[in-house]
Amino acid sequence: MQHKFFLLLLFLITGSLLLPAQNTVPEQRVSIEGKTYILHLIREDETIFSLCQSYKIEQKELVAANPDLLFGLKPGNIIKIPVTQDTGFIEHKVKRKQTVFSIARQYKITLEELYRFNPSAKRGIKRGQILRIPMPAMPAIPAPPQKETEQVITATDIREIPDRHQPSERLKPRTKYFYHQLESGETLFDLEKRYGLSRDSLLAINPVLEKGILPGATILVPSGQLPVVFSEPVNENEFTRHTVQADENIYDVATAYHVKISELKNVNPELEYRELLAGEELLIPDKSVRVKVLAENLTDTLLTMPSYEVKHHYQEMPEPCQTDPFNKKESYRIAVMLPLFLDANDTINRIPLTDKELLADSVFMSTYRQGTPLPKDTFKIRSEKIIDPRSENFMHLYEGILMAADSLRKQGMESELYVFDTNRNSLVIDSLLQLDIFRKMDLIIGPVYPNLQRSVSAFSAENHIPMVSPLSLAGSFEHDNPYYFKVNPNKDFLIRETAHWITDEFFDKNLIVLKMGNYQYLPEAKLVDLCREKLYSTGYYDQCRDVLYHECDFETEGIWGLQRILSSDRENVFIIPAVNEGQISVAVTNLNTLAEQNHVRLVGLSGFKGYQSIQAEYFHQVQLQYLTHYFVDYDSIPVNQFIATFKKQFATEPNEFSFQGFDLAYYFMSALQKYGKDMVHCIPDFRIKLNQLNLHFQKVSPTGGYMNCGLFKIGYGKDFSIKNEGLYNPNYLLHN
């Protein structure tokens, strides 16, 4: 028997030399009879030799702890790795294409921890380099039998689906927790909002949060406190069903089935606000069905494609605000504070008259007494009145507000509008706040300039009167005033959501960051950093054979540098982190040339379209896409009805300020009519379709006010169309 043992062990050792070594992730530490072990799940490509190399132990120690290894490794089994009490690190050998992001993700540590024990990694890592990885400090637990240990690791909760939601009465497995990887800029309050959890609950489950938000760290989120969504396809043949495996993420699923992440989220809306749960079942749009329909209808004049229709049933949703008749009033007072410059508009239409013109005026001469001096500073009113350029857009905003009030009046809402000309003067605003009537207001719209809002915001908070900032994305009064509503989301939010959108929508494309000068000091640098951080932390780049992320310095490498990294078989998606119009114009002009022979798409911020030096057709050629909170669809019936009514009432074409005024006034006045004084607390649950705006307000802090987080996806087409490609509303299930 001893001879057979030696031969078998020799076979295992020599055979393993032919296979590549692979480091593995320690999954759990246990204490058995005073000895510490790491529980390790065996993978397909692992050998005894590679395991011993990874964990720095002798082969005889490994076999002694796991006698069944005499009969060979079995992928999927769990073995014990003996460790000494003072062993605190694993040595990891860097492999081809690995990054600090992917290594930190593999071992479930933060970048801060990786850099702490490997300071040189801050300057970059290279293949073959050895990194020290701290092992997780997990509490020792009694060692159950091997079979029970496997049950602990793979256990899931089973919930029975109610008959009214799931006629098939199938069981849907769900894990108790799922993982969330922290990212730069996240806060505890962001996590509270996203998952509907209290700060104390998050800290109790994840003590690592006591140290603050460490980018790259993974935390646990209890799935039981989130809404449950049951998705049922109208046509089962259009879908495949996929059961989520442990450690599988949404990028793995999208890649395996060749679908976009946005397509997965459309049919599985719960994925808008949480990660995958091991054991749950996802609906996957079956694109082969569309290919078949297309092939069968190539000769048809009318081609009808499957619509991937899905019915959603919601359970455990938060209770929406209920209307309370006792909180309503018979009539509401709304203050509108705008810089209308009425005095300037009054004088701009006065035309001074000379003495000669007076004497030639028959009407004047019929009343003039000979010998008396001619009156001074005489004038006549311009027949075709003009508007002071400073107030023109605000007049449009005001006219839109008037139309909203009139529309709601026809629906039975009683309201009084009090319009105040602020003249863009802080002294005027301070004097207005002294009026007794202001304390009786139910809603304040304005002022429009953030430097004039401070005193009004303080007044709003003190008197519990909702205040709307209608235009500016600057200022930060929403952080201090719980009654403050910012309609235009700030740039930091737009950049963060654009990064999320890019990494979801274009993760499998050839992504190119086009550097135009030194951009690191710009807010747009965060867009690049977040995209890089998230894409490398998904694990998708580790599995892909191609390099899909590039940063090209256009000033030093030029057009030839770009052509070197272009992909011929994948879409080339460009990000330009710049704000200088000249630099962006040069970049877009060159991308326009490349787009003639390559599949090019530019993803940017909404400000790009405002640059006058860039020809509009270039944006169509590079298929510009961006997120924005406002968009007017001139093909829609409601928009055209609004235009016709506006022209009839004001004898002029409406502009974007007209739409903005109507939408925000209609939204807030409708909320007042529905909720009364509870409007402030019910706003996150209040959604109505508007002409231009996508309004979806969320609190910015536990004691602060609200900012609009509703966005549209806008796309330029090569057919010179500009289309609204749908709503972009992260976490919308929790705030419907």
C-alpha positions, 0 to 999 in steps of 0.5 A, a space after each residue: 500500500 505504501 508503494 501504491 501511495 507513492 506512485 499515485 502521489 508521484 503521478 499527481 505531482 508530475 501530471 500537474 507540472 503540465 498545467 498552468 498554476 492559478 492563484 485562487 481566492 480564499 473563500 472562508 476561514 474555519 478553525 478545526 481542533 485548534 488549526 486554521 484552514 481556508 476553505 477553497 472551491 476547486 476550479 477546472 484548471 487547478 492542480 495540486 501543484 498550482 494550489 501549493 504554489 498559490 498558498 505556499 504550502 508543502 504538498 504533503 501538508 495539503 494531502 494530509 489535510 485532505 486525504 481524498 486528494 489521493 483520488 484526484 482533484 474534483 472541480 466543484 469540491 471544497 478542500 481545506 488549505 492549512 495555514 499558520 496563525 501568523 499567515 496574513 498574506 497571499 503572494 499573487 503573481 500578476 498575469 497577462 492583462 491583469 490590472 490593479 482593479 481586477 486583482 482587487 476585485 478578485 480578492 475582494 479588497 479595496 485599492 487602498 489596501 492593495 496599495 498599502 501593502 504594495 506601494 510600487 503598484 501605484 506606479 503600475 504593475 507588470 506581468 510576473 510581478 509578485 503582489 502581497 494580498 492581505 487575507 480576510 480576517 474572518 472569525 473562526 467558526 466550528 467546522 461542520 461535516 464537509 457536506 454541511 459546509 457546502 450547504 452553508 456556502 451555497 444556501 439560498 432562501 426559497 420564497 413562494 410566489 403568490 398566485 396572483 403574481 405567478 399563475 405557474 406557482 413556480 418557486 423563485 430562489 433568492 440569496 439572503 445577500 448580494 454584493 455591491 462594489 463601492 465606487 469613487 464619490 459614493 456616500 452612505 446616504 447614496 447607499 441608503 437611498 439606493 437600497 432603502 436601508 438605514 445607516 445603522 443597518 448598513 454599518 451593522 452588516 458591513 463594519 468596513 463602512 465605519 472607515 468611510 467609503 473605500 472605492 473597490 471594497 465589496 459590501 453586502 446588501 440584504 436582498 429581503 428588504 428590496 422590492 420583488 419583481 416578477 416578470 412574465 413574457 407575453 410570448 414565451 418563445 421570444 425569451 430564454 430563461 437563465 439561472 444566475 450562478 454564484 459569482 456571476 455578474 450582469 456583464 457575464 450574462 450580457 456577454 454570454 447571450 450577446 445582448 445589451 445590458 440595457 436590454 436585460 434591464 428592460 425586461 428584468 427591471 429589478 436590475 436597475 437598482 441591484 446586482 444579480 442574486 445567485 439562483 434567481 431566474 432572468 429573462 433573456 431576449 432571444 435575438 435568434 427569433 428576430 433574425 428568423 423573423 427578418 429572414 422570413 419577411 425580407 420580401 414583405 413590404 411591411 416587416 413586423 418585429 417581435 416587441 419583447 413584451 413583458 408584464 411586470 408584477 411588483 411585490 413589497 413596493 414602498 407605499 406611495 403617498 396617499 392623498 389626504 383631503 384634510 391637507 388640501 386647500 381651496 386655493 393655492 398662492 404661488 409666487 413667481 420671482 423672475 428678472 423681467 426688467 419691466 422698467 427697462 421694457 417700458 422705456 425701450 419702446 419709447 422713441 424721443 421726439 424733437 421740437 420739430 417733430 412735435 410742431 409737425 404733430 397735428 394732434 399735439 398742435 391741436 392742444 398746444 397754446 401759442 407762446 408756451 414752451 414746448 414740453 421736454 422729454 416727450 416721446 411716442 411708443 414704438 408701434 412694433 414693440 421690442 423686448 429687452 434682450 435680458 428679459 426675453 427668455 424669462 418672459 417666455 418662462 413666465 408665459 409658460 407658467 401662465 399657460 400651466 396655471 390656466 390649464 390646471 384652472 380648467 381642471 378645477 384647481 384654484 390658484 393665485 399667481 403673484 409675479 415679482 420682478 426681481 430685476 436681478 437685484 438682491 436688495 429688491 429680493 430682500 425687500 420682497 421677503 419683508 412683505 406679509 403676503 410672502 409668508 402665506 405662499 404655498 409655493 415659490 418659483 425662483 429666483 433663477 440666479 443662484 447668487 440671489 437665492 440664498 435669502 429666499 432659500 433661508 426664508 423657504 426653510 424657516 417658513 416651510 414653503 417649497 421653493 423651486 430653482 427653475 433653471 440653474 444647475 449651480 448653487 448647493 442650497 438643496 444640501 441645507 434646505 429640505 424645501 428646496 427643489 433643483 430642476 436642473 441636475 448638477 454636472 457632477 450627477 450628470 458625469 456620474 450617470 453618464 459613466 454608469 450608462 457608458 459602462 452598461 451600454 458600451 462595455 463590449 465595444 472598443 472604448 477610446 478616451 481621446 485626450 485633448 490637452 491636460 484635462 485632469 483638472 476638469 470635472 470631465 476627468 471624473 468621467 474617465 476615472 469612473 469609466 476606467 474604474 468600473 470597467 476594470 472592476 467587472 472582470 469582463 476585461 480579464 476574460 476578453 482576448 482583445 484590448 477594449 480600453 484605450 487612452 490616446 493623446 491626440 496632441 502627441 499621437 495625432 490621427 495616426 495614433 487613432 487609426 492604430 487603435 481603431 477596431 474594424 469589427 467592433 464599434 469604436 466609442 469615443 469619450 472626449 474629456 474637454 470643455 474647450 470649444 476649439 479642442 472639441 471642434 478639432 476632435 469632432 472634425 477628425 472623428 467625422 473623417 474617421 467615421 467615413 470608413 469606420 463604425 464611430 460613435 461619440 458619447 459626451 455631455 449635452 453641452 457639446 451640441 451648443 458649440 457654434 463652431 462645430 457643424 451640426 452634420 458632424 454630430 450626426 456622422 459621429 452619432 453623438 449620444 448624451 444624457 439630458 433632463 430635457 428634450 422637446 420631441 417636435 413629432 409628438 402630438 402634445 408638443 404640437 398642441 402646446 405650440 399651437 395654443 402658445 402661438 394663439 395666446 401670445 402671437 409668437 413661437 415658444 422656445 425651450 424656456 416656454 416649455 420649461 416654464 409650463 412643465 415645471 409649473 404644471 408639475 409642482 402645481 399638480 403635486 400641490 393639488 394632489 398632496 396639499 401640504 404633504 407635497 414636499 414628502 411625496 415628490 419622490 413618488 410623483 411622476 407625470 408625463 411632460 412636454 420637455 422635462 423628465 422630473 424625478 426628484 430625490 433627496 440629496 441628504 437626510 436633512 437636505 432638499 431635492 434634486 431632479 434625477 430624471 434623464 433622457 437618452 438622446 441620440 443623433 442618427 446618420 439620417 440627420 434625426 435627433 431622437 429621444 431613445 427613452 428614459 434613463 432613471 436609475 433605481 426608478 422602482 424604489 421611487 415610482 
